């Protein structure tokens, strides 16, 4: 699947990669991850570490989460839809492996991934298109695999970003309903054992933030 939302995300994030790295950085930071966010990432890393196989940072941007996970002794690979982001991530983390790929078309064998993190990478996917993302996750994730998802909460409502991130591309972001995300993951057989929803912590946040960890039995 390569809908309009994919093309827009590729253009907006690709053209803004350098500016994004300058403003947000290339590593996890207390300026953008609240204590509970970092606790979720740490828990995900602890759960993923014993698994046999690679950990994927799906929608990696500048490689912030990929770096965090690799520093915790995980075998990490990362993908992003925007070639510009991948170039930036490779320059920032030359010891790591990055590929251009869509969330609905991952370049990995069936059942080959031990863990997958979607750290705010589903926010450009419309709610009714998440099923395609989850079906591809189901294909690529091994039995016993672990998944972490972070996203902005809402009722599936849209947030328009004209000329997003200083580019000429208009981007639509989606504030997903936590129940919709949970039901989508449950539909592919994932057991959701951790769910956290917090109020806005930073000035740039305007909605609640949601985090979940699930496993494939």
Secondary structure, 3 states (H helix, E strand, C coil): CCCHHHHHHHHHHHHCHHHHHHHHCCCCCCCCCCHHHHHHHHHHHHHHHCCCCEEEEECCCCCHHHHHHHCCCCCEEEEECCHHHHHHHHHHCCCCEEEECECCECCCCCCCEEEEEEECCCCCCCHHHHHHHHHHHHHHEEEEEEEEEEEEECCCEEEEECCHHHCCCCEEEEEECHHHHHHHHHHCCEEEEEEEEECCCCCCCCCCEEEEEEEEC
